[in-house]
């Protein structure tokens, strides 16, 4: 009888090897879920991020003392760019001509600075300042612009695009850099 009761007790006891196998699989699966979930979140994160508008803020470009009265000076616009997965520092995104003019009120101590986008409003070619001719020149379709940005000659539908300028602390020149739709009479911001 003892052999029957021993075999009955062995059948009633759970199989230890099966239990250890099952417990190991469950623990392994639970442990692997954490890095898997983290990896999925990391891969999906750039898709859920909102891109920041490049043109949303003013950028400090110069000091008023950097400018000569009536002589345009070109300044590059560089910013940090971010796409869905990468971040790039100091990427050139455009350029601006700054022109220091006499204020309309001679008693005013506030300098007057005008900013022009260097992109031609016709088809988006870059405009150069020509000191000898005292004008801005677009080589793509032979357009000329006066120092005040108005069209002198050519096929551009409008004069050069001006940008908002703020003089801060009495000497810092801040510009709101924007792009505008090409080949339209209206100055329509892009982005």
Secondary structure, DSSP 8 states (H G I E B T S, - for coil): -HHHHHHHHHHHS--HHHHHHHHHHHHHHHHHHHHHHHHHHHHHHHHHS----GGGSEEEEEEGGG-BBTB-EEEEEEEEEE-SS-EEEEEEEEEEEEEEE--SSTT--S-EEEEEESB-TTT--BEEEETTTTEEEETTTTEEE-TTS-EEESS-SS---EEEEEEETTTEEEEE--EE-SS-SS--EE-
